[in-house]
Amino acid sequence: MATTTRLPDPVRSFLAAIALGGGGLAVGTILVVITQLAALSAGVELTPLALVVISLVLLQGIAFGGVALVYTRYRGLDRSYFGVSVPSLRDIVAVVLGYVTALVAAFVGAFLVSTFGVQAGSNQVTEIAAQDPEVLLLLIPASFLLIGPGEELLFRGVVQNRIRESFGPVPGIALASAIFAAIHYVALTGGAGGRLVTIGILFFPSVVFGSAYELTDNIAVPALIHGAYNATLFSLAYLVFKFAEMNPGEVPTGLLF
């Protein structure tokens, strides 16, 4: 009688976390592509603004949130698994400190890259904003309504928690942050080396999000930090596009999640 070799629990936990993160990205990408093809076949030309809205709703909203909820339903878990609650005063303090720390970490990383003359990747939003900078104004509220909540629900609420079950809190934060930063490879433009440099920078704000979640056990905290972080960078990018004489590739949107 054949025997089945069972992978060690830590290995299964890590592979499951990668599958969940990658699965959310894959589902969202498929939904976006199907929508674009449907619009094309119907003779509808999607504007940059429409493309951004479609991506936000289908990827961060439906795909990321859907994968997270399907996973918890599969395991028989409820929302307490994520730690969802109205932020307390302590949580608000954590949001403010986390927001400042995440921005400092990102800009220090960007400064070091610039100082050493290393080429970093740029976020694809740069290309869209180069055509229509007003798109960035939509992304500011979307950072709080879709991007922060959707990405944190999946990558902190599910991926980090799944890794934590086998590895503990510190490896859970580090590994989940690495996975989260790495999936942004497909959202970046430029050579492989430049994309990897940007991923390295993004790892540190991601650690801040994960640490805030671990310390507060409230998914609303990293969601708010993430939203404020992205909203700030979108605002800066908009000001640069509108009032500064810079090439699109010089706008620091590579730091976006």
C-alpha positions in Angstrom: 0.0 0.0 0.0 1.4 3.4 -1.1 2.1 5.9 1.6 1.6 9.7 1.2 4.5 11.9 2.3 3.2 14.8 4.3 5.1 18.1 4.1 6.2 19.6 7.4 3.7 22.1 8.8 6.0 25.1 8.4 6.6 24.3 4.8 2.9 23.9 4.1 2.2 27.1 5.9 4.7 29.0 3.8 3.5 27.5 0.6 -0.1 28.2 1.5 0.8 31.9 2.2 2.5 32.2 -1.2 -0.4 30.6 -2.9 -2.9 32.9 -1.2 -0.9 36.1 -2.1 -0.2 34.9 -5.6 -3.8 33.6 -6.0 -5.2 37.0 -5.1 -3.0 38.7 -7.7 -3.8 36.0 -10.4 -7.5 36.2 -9.8 -7.5 40.0 -10.0 -5.3 40.1 -13.1 -7.6 37.6 -14.9 -10.7 39.6 -14.0 -9.0 42.8 -15.3 -7.9 41.2 -18.5 -11.4 39.7 -19.2 -13.0 43.1 -18.6 -10.5 44.8 -21.0 -11.1 42.2 -23.7 -14.9 42.5 -23.2 -14.7 46.2 -23.6 -12.4 45.8 -26.7 -14.8 43.4 -28.3 -17.7 45.8 -27.7 -15.8 48.6 -29.3 -15.4 50.5 -26.1 -12.1 52.4 -25.6 -11.2 52.5 -22.0 -9.7 55.7 -20.7 -6.8 55.8 -18.3 -9.3 56.7 -15.5 -11.5 53.8 -16.4 -8.5 51.4 -16.4 -7.6 52.6 -12.9 -11.1 52.2 -11.6 -11.5 48.7 -13.1 -8.2 47.6 -11.6 -9.0 49.0 -8.1 -12.4 47.4 -8.0 -11.5 44.0 -9.5 -8.0 43.6 -8.0 -7.9 45.2 -4.5 -11.6 45.0 -4.0 -13.1 41.8 -5.4 -10.0 39.6 -5.9 -8.0 40.3 -2.7 -11.0 40.6 -0.5 -12.7 37.6 -2.1 -9.6 35.3 -1.7 -9.3 36.3 1.9 -13.0 35.6 2.6 -13.0 32.3 0.7 -10.0 31.2 2.6 -11.5 31.9 6.0 -14.8 30.3 5.0 -12.9 27.2 3.8 -11.2 27.0 7.2 -14.4 27.7 9.1 -13.1 31.0 10.5 -14.9 34.2 11.2 -13.9 37.9 11.1 -12.2 37.5 14.5 -9.4 35.8 12.6 -8.5 39.1 11.1 -9.0 41.2 14.2 -11.6 43.7 13.0 -12.6 46.4 15.4 -13.1 50.2 15.6 -9.7 51.7 16.3 -9.1 52.7 20.0 -7.0 55.6 21.1 -4.0 53.3 21.3 -4.7 52.1 17.8 -4.8 55.7 16.5 -1.5 56.4 18.1 -0.1 53.3 16.3 -1.5 54.5 13.0 0.2 57.9 13.3 3.5 56.4 14.4 3.3 53.7 11.7 2.5 56.2 9.0 5.5 58.4 9.9 7.8 55.4 10.2 6.7 53.9 6.9 7.2 57.1 5.0 10.6 57.7 6.6 11.7 54.1 5.8 10.6 54.5 2.2 12.3 57.9 1.6 15.5 56.8 3.4 15.6 53.8 1.0 15.0 56.0 -2.0 17.6 58.4 -0.8 20.2 55.7 -0.5 19.4 54.3 -3.9 19.7 57.8 -5.4 23.0 58.5 -3.5 24.6 55.3 -4.8 23.3 55.9 -8.3 21.3 52.6 -8.5 18.5 52.4 -11.0 15.2 51.6 -9.4 11.9 50.4 -11.0 8.9 52.7 -11.4 5.3 52.0 -10.7 3.1 51.6 -13.8 0.8 54.3 -12.4 3.4 56.7 -13.6 2.6 56.0 -17.3 -1.1 56.4 -16.7 -0.6 59.6 -14.7 1.7 61.0 -17.4 -1.4 60.9 -19.7 -3.9 62.2 -17.1 -2.5 63.4 -13.8 -6.1 63.8 -12.5 -6.1 60.0 -12.1 -3.9 60.5 -9.1 -6.7 62.5 -7.4 -9.0 59.5 -7.6 -6.3 57.3 -6.1 -6.0 59.4 -3.0 -9.5 58.4 -1.5 -9.1 55.0 -3.1 -6.1 54.4 -1.0 -8.3 54.4 2.1 -11.4 52.8 0.6 -9.9 50.0 -1.5 -6.1 49.8 -1.7 -5.3 49.8 2.1 -8.2 47.6 3.2 -8.0 45.1 0.3 -4.3 44.6 0.4 -4.0 44.5 4.2 -7.0 42.1 4.5 -5.2 39.6 2.3 -1.6 40.1 3.1 -1.7 40.8 6.8 -5.0 39.3 7.8 -4.5 36.0 5.9 -0.9 35.7 4.6 0.8 37.0 7.7 -1.6 35.1 10.1 -1.1 31.9 8.1 2.7 32.1 8.4 2.5 33.2 12.0 0.7 29.9 12.9 3.8 27.9 12.2 6.7 30.4 12.5 5.7 32.8 15.2 5.2 36.6 15.0 8.6 37.9 13.9 9.1 35.5 11.0 5.4 36.0 10.2 6.0 39.7 9.7 9.2 39.3 7.8 8.1 36.6 5.4 4.7 38.2 4.8 6.4 41.5 4.1 8.8 39.8 1.6 5.9 38.2 -0.2 3.9 41.4 -0.2 6.8 43.4 -1.6 7.7 40.8 -4.2 4.2 40.6 -5.8 4.7 44.3 -6.8 7.3 43.1 -9.3 4.5 42.9 -12.0 3.3 46.4 -11.2 6.8 47.9 -11.8 8.4 49.0 -15.0 12.1 48.8 -16.0 14.7 46.1 -15.9 14.7 43.2 -13.5 17.5 44.7 -11.4 15.7 48.0 -11.0 12.5 46.2 -10.0 14.3 44.2 -7.4 15.8 47.3 -6.0 12.4 48.9 -5.6 11.1 45.7 -4.0 13.9 45.9 -1.5 12.8 49.4 -0.6 9.1 48.4 -0.3 10.0 45.6 2.1 10.6 48.1 4.9 7.3 50.0 4.9 5.7 46.6 4.6 7.4 45.5 7.8 5.9 48.6 9.4 2.4 47.6 8.3 2.9 44.0 9.6 4.4 45.2 12.9 1.5 47.5 13.5 -0.9 44.7 12.9 0.9 42.3 15.2 1.1 44.9 18.0 -2.6 46.0 17.8 -4.3 42.8 16.5 -6.6 45.1 14.5 -6.6 44.9 10.7 -8.0 48.5 10.6 -4.6 49.8 11.9 -2.4 48.6 9.0 -5.2 49.4 6.5 -5.2 53.0 7.7 -1.4 53.3 7.7 -1.2 51.8 4.3 -4.0 54.1 3.0 -2.4 57.2 4.4 1.1 56.2 3.1 -0.2 55.7 -0.4 -2.4 58.8 -0.3 0.6 60.9 0.6 2.7 59.6 -2.2 -0.2 60.0 -4.7 -0.6 63.6 -3.5 3.1 64.3 -3.9 3.2 62.7 -7.4 0.2 64.8 -8.5 1.9 68.0 -7.3 5.1 67.0 -9.2 3.2 66.3 -12.4 1.2 69.5 -12.2 3.7 72.0 -11.0 7.2 70.7 -11.4 9.2 70.1 -14.6 10.0 66.4 -14.3 9.9 63.5 -16.6 7.4 60.8 -15.8 10.1 58.4 -14.9 11.4 60.8 -12.2 8.2 60.8 -10.2 8.7 58.6 -7.1 5.8 56.3 -7.6 7.9 53.2 -7.3 7.4 53.5 -3.5 3.7 52.9 -3.9 2.0 49.7 -2.9 
